[in-house]
Amino acid sequence: MKVKWGVIGCGGIANRRTLPGMMLAENAELVAVMDTNYDAAKACKEAYGARFAFDKAEDLLALEEIQAVYIASPVFCHKEQAKLAAKAKKHILLEKPMGLSVVEAKEIAKLCEKEGVKLGVAFMMRFHSYHQKMQEMIQGGTLGEIVSAHAKFTCWYPEMENCWRQDKALSGGGAMLDMAIHSIDLIRYITGLEIKESTGFIGNQVFRYHAEDAGVGVYKMENGALCVVESSFNIPDEVSVGRLEIYGTKGSMVAEGTLSQEEGGSLTVLALEQTGDYDAQQNRSTVAPIPVAVTFGNMYTKEIEAFGKAVLGEGDIPVTAEDAIRSQKAIEDLYSLEK
Ligand SMILES: NC(=O)c1ccc[n+]([C@@H]2O[C@H](COP(=O)([O-])OP(=O)(O)OC[C@H]3O[C@@H](n4cnc5c(N)ncnc54)[C@H](O)[C@@H]3O)[C@@H](O)[C@H]2O)c1
């Protein structure tokens, strides 16, 4: 069985990643696309073989055959479009962050619950093979008790005219809400630990737009583990090394280049069977890395297939609203420190 999809917002991520990924999904059929910029919708209709292109969400949602919509419009449009889609009884895969604020995200979740439609949030990095391996190994005890994590995920995002992402009123936030939210989602997913306390800094170091171009969050997890999550819009892509590191009492995992829109990068896992006595030498080179074999795929294809299974009643929603709201709250906590 295939889920019949409509896509709302045919810009950057939909056209660059999710629609190509959807084309490879076993259980997906693209029916219609919509963008307020009709040329963008038309281009996607032609490129991906949709039957309809619209410039109004209402027109797409009026198609009875559509079972699920993927909403990839700018964040300030999410709530209204999710509301329309829920009222039209369409299941929703909503791009991150869910809304401009936690309050808005909760309203969206409530609306979907009221209308009886499934709501999933598009944290596609959970489908990276290395992140899934990290989760599996950590849940299996490879690292012992988790004590810390560090994630750095950056891009180059200079000032541009009429850029919704650079205006906090339209995006909800800058580098932290746009990028670090993925790192927070992954740390929570991989370790299975929830955040208990948050602190940190946000600011504008290089660019003067109305959303932060850099931030760092420091989080104390429910077991006491300490996590540092950094993102910036002001480090050139060519020199950026995205990293996700997790440490425990028996081992460490360092993933490089996995915080990305493409599956790839590397993962180094070092682990001991058991810990020994204090060693004044503090020798750092005695353990051989544990080989981790994976076959890379397409995170967006896996995301569409997994949400499709939930729609078809063949699986759970991969990232629920409740789950996504926790990650958004972790960022919002930092914003509230600045007031
Ligand atoms: N998961 C990921 O890999 C990933 C990556 C980038 C962006 N995103 C998320 O996807 C969403 C869109 O980001 P983007 O980078 O693609 O933005 P974008 O600006 O590149 O594209 C947005 C598109 O939406 C259209 N649009 C504007 N208003 C609209 C409306 N009211 N209804 C329908 N379409 C409308 C624009 O014309 C444009 O084509 C955001 O929530 C963003 O955080 C996710």
The ligand as an SDF file (V2000), in Angstrom:
LIG
                    3D

 44 48  0  0  0  0  0  0  0  0999 V2000
   15.1740   18.6900    7.9580 N   0  0  0  0  0  0  0  0  0  0  0  0
   15.9780   19.3530    7.1430 C   0  0  0  0  0  0  0  0  0  0  0  0
   16.9120   18.8110    6.5890 O   0  0  0  0  0  0  0  0  0  0  0  0
   15.6880   20.8020    6.8710 C   0  0  0  0  0  0  0  0  0  0  0  0
   16.6040   21.5660    6.1590 C   0  0  0  0  0  0  0  0  0  0  0  0
   16.2600   22.8720    5.8190 C   0  0  0  0  0  0  0  0  0  0  0  0
   15.0530   23.4130    6.2320 C   0  0  0  0  0  0  0  0  0  0  0  0
   14.2160   22.6420    6.9870 N   0  0  0  0  0  0  0  0  0  0  0  0
   12.9260   23.1960    7.4460 C   0  0  0  0  0  0  0  0  0  0  0  0
   12.0300   23.2190    6.3310 O   0  0  0  0  0  0  0  0  0  0  0  0
   11.2000   24.3760    6.3880 C   0  0  0  0  0  0  0  0  0  0  0  0
   11.4130   25.1980    5.1350 C   0  0  0  0  0  0  0  0  0  0  0  0
   12.7650   25.5890    5.0610 O   0  0  0  0  0  0  0  0  0  0  0  0
   13.4830   25.8360    3.6460 P   0  0  0  0  0  0  0  0  0  0  0  0
   14.9290   25.9630    3.9350 O   0  0  0  0  0  0  0  0  0  0  0  0
   13.0560   24.8330    2.6540 O   0  0  0  0  0  0  0  0  0  0  0  0
   12.8800   27.2590    3.2670 O   0  0  0  0  0  0  0  0  0  0  0  0
   12.9120   27.9910    1.8680 P   0  0  0  0  0  0  0  0  0  0  0  0
   12.7500   29.4320    2.1420 O   0  0  0  0  0  0  0  0  0  0  0  0
   14.0640   27.5390    1.0460 O   0  0  0  0  0  0  0  0  0  0  0  0
   11.6000   27.4310    1.1280 O   0  0  0  0  0  0  0  0  0  0  0  0
   10.3250   27.6970    1.6180 C   0  0  0  0  0  0  0  0  0  0  0  0
    9.3400   27.6120    0.4610 C   0  0  0  0  0  0  0  0  0  0  0  0
    8.0540   27.8730    0.9980 O   0  0  0  0  0  0  0  0  0  0  0  0
    7.3890   28.7730    0.1210 C   0  0  0  0  0  0  0  0  0  0  0  0
    6.3840   29.4770    0.8970 N   0  0  0  0  0  0  0  0  0  0  0  0
    6.4460   30.6750    1.5040 C   0  0  0  0  0  0  0  0  0  0  0  0
    5.2720   30.9380    2.1260 N   0  0  0  0  0  0  0  0  0  0  0  0
    4.4770   29.8690    1.8840 C   0  0  0  0  0  0  0  0  0  0  0  0
    3.1540   29.5270    2.2470 C   0  0  0  0  0  0  0  0  0  0  0  0
    2.4070   30.3410    3.0100 N   0  0  0  0  0  0  0  0  0  0  0  0
    2.6620   28.3610    1.8260 N   0  0  0  0  0  0  0  0  0  0  0  0
    3.3990   27.5050    1.0780 C   0  0  0  0  0  0  0  0  0  0  0  0
    4.6660   27.7600    0.6990 N   0  0  0  0  0  0  0  0  0  0  0  0
    5.1800   28.9310    1.1040 C   0  0  0  0  0  0  0  0  0  0  0  0
    8.4440   29.6460   -0.4760 C   0  0  0  0  0  0  0  0  0  0  0  0
    8.0020   30.1880   -1.7130 O   0  0  0  0  0  0  0  0  0  0  0  0
    9.5770   28.6500   -0.6540 C   0  0  0  0  0  0  0  0  0  0  0  0
    9.4970   27.9990   -1.9070 O   0  0  0  0  0  0  0  0  0  0  0  0
   11.5700   25.0750    7.6980 C   0  0  0  0  0  0  0  0  0  0  0  0
   10.7460   24.6130    8.7210 O   0  0  0  0  0  0  0  0  0  0  0  0
   13.0060   24.6250    7.9310 C   0  0  0  0  0  0  0  0  0  0  0  0
   13.4130   24.6780    9.2880 O   0  0  0  0  0  0  0  0  0  0  0  0
   14.5130   21.3670    7.2920 C   0  0  0  0  0  0  0  0  0  0  0  0
  1  2  1  0
  2  3  2  0
  2  4  1  0
  4  5  1  0
  4 44  2  0
  5  6  2  0
  6  7  1  0
  7  8  2  0
  8  9  1  0
  8 44  1  0
  9 10  1  0
  9 42  1  0
 10 11  1  0
 11 12  1  0
 11 40  1  0
 12 13  1  0
 13 14  1  0
 14 15  2  0
 14 16  1  0
 14 17  1  0
 17 18  1  0
 18 19  2  0
 18 20  1  0
 18 21  1  0
 21 22  1  0
 22 23  1  0
 23 24  1  0
 23 38  1  0
 24 25  1  0
 25 26  1  0
 25 36  1  0
 26 27  1  0
 26 35  1  0
 27 28  2  0
 28 29  1  0
 29 30  1  0
 29 35  2  0
 30 31  1  0
 30 32  2  0
 32 33  1  0
 33 34  2  0
 34 35  1  0
 36 37  1  0
 36 38  1  0
 38 39  1  0
 40 41  1  0
 40 42  1  0
 42 43  1  0
M  CHG  2   8   1  16  -1
M  END
$$$$
